């Protein structure tokens, strides 16, 4: 009798376990259904901003840019221009500094 009671208990436990598994599976499926639209929206947002996330580097810097980015004063910029440390192009009254050349100077001085 004990054996048949044990078998009956094992069957009941298995059915309870199956029910728990089924409940878990059902829960996971419901969560997945709820998350799916959010994922689609996030992917759409990501695709829209992925092209905008690139850092746009200017081709030329102006005096104000050098002051803000590198913390240079007017006098230092003038001194660097006059001594040839800072290559420049003059367009009217505006001094332009090639960004690629400045980066090259920075990398050379960094070594």
C-alpha positions in Angstrom: 0.0 0.0 0.0 2.8 2.3 0.7 4.1 1.8 -2.7 0.9 2.7 -4.4 0.5 5.8 -2.2 4.0 6.9 -3.1 3.3 6.4 -6.8 0.1 8.5 -6.4 2.0 11.2 -4.5 4.7 11.2 -7.2 2.0 11.6 -9.9 0.4 14.5 -8.1 3.8 16.2 -7.6 4.6 15.8 -11.2 1.3 17.3 -12.2 1.9 20.2 -9.8 5.4 20.7 -11.3 4.0 20.6 -14.8 1.5 23.2 -13.8 4.2 25.4 -12.4 6.3 25.0 -15.6 3.2 25.8 -17.7 2.5 28.9 -15.5 6.1 30.0 -15.9 6.0 29.5 -19.6 2.7 31.4 -19.8 4.2 34.3 -17.8 7.3 34.4 -20.0 5.1 34.5 -23.1 3.0 37.3 -21.7 6.1 39.4 -20.8 7.5 38.8 -24.2 4.3 40.0 -25.8 4.4 43.2 -23.7 8.1 43.8 -24.3 8.0 43.2 -28.1 6.4 46.6 -29.0 8.9 48.4 -26.8 11.8 46.7 -28.5 10.4 47.6 -31.9 10.1 51.3 -30.8 13.6 51.3 -29.3 15.1 49.8 -32.5 13.3 52.5 -34.5 14.7 55.2 -32.3 18.2 53.7 -32.4 18.1 53.6 -36.2 17.1 57.3 -36.3 19.8 58.5 -34.0 22.6 56.2 -35.1 23.5 58.5 -38.0 23.2 61.6 -35.7 25.5 60.2 -33.0 28.6 60.7 -35.0 30.8 63.5 -33.8 31.2 66.1 -36.5 34.6 67.6 -36.5 35.1 71.0 -38.0 37.4 71.4 -40.9 38.7 74.7 -39.6 38.9 76.2 -36.1 38.5 79.9 -35.5 40.2 81.9 -32.7 37.1 81.4 -30.4 37.3 77.7 -31.0 40.9 77.5 -29.9 40.1 79.5 -26.8 37.2 77.3 -25.8 38.7 73.9 -26.8 42.3 74.4 -25.8 42.1 77.2 -23.3 44.4 79.5 -25.2 44.4 83.2 -24.7 44.4 85.8 -27.5 48.0 86.6 -26.9 49.1 83.0 -27.0 47.2 82.4 -30.3 48.9 85.5 -31.8 52.3 84.3 -30.5 51.8 80.8 -31.9 50.8 82.3 -35.3 53.8 84.6 -35.4 56.3 82.0 -34.4 54.9 79.4 -36.8 53.8 77.0 -34.2 50.2 77.3 -35.3 49.6 77.1 -39.1 46.8 79.3 -40.3 44.9 80.7 -43.2 43.6 84.2 -43.3 40.3 85.0 -44.9 39.6 88.7 -44.7 40.0 89.5 -41.0 39.3 85.9 -39.9 42.1 83.5 -39.0 41.3 79.9 -39.8 43.3 76.9 -38.4 43.1 73.6 -40.2 41.8 71.0 -37.7 43.8 68.2 -39.2 47.0 70.1 -38.9 46.3 71.0 -35.3 45.6 67.3 -34.5 48.8 66.3 -36.2 50.7 68.9 -34.1 49.1 67.6 -30.9 49.9 64.0 -31.8 53.5 64.9 -32.5 53.9 66.7 -29.3 52.2 63.9 -27.3 54.9 61.4 -28.3 
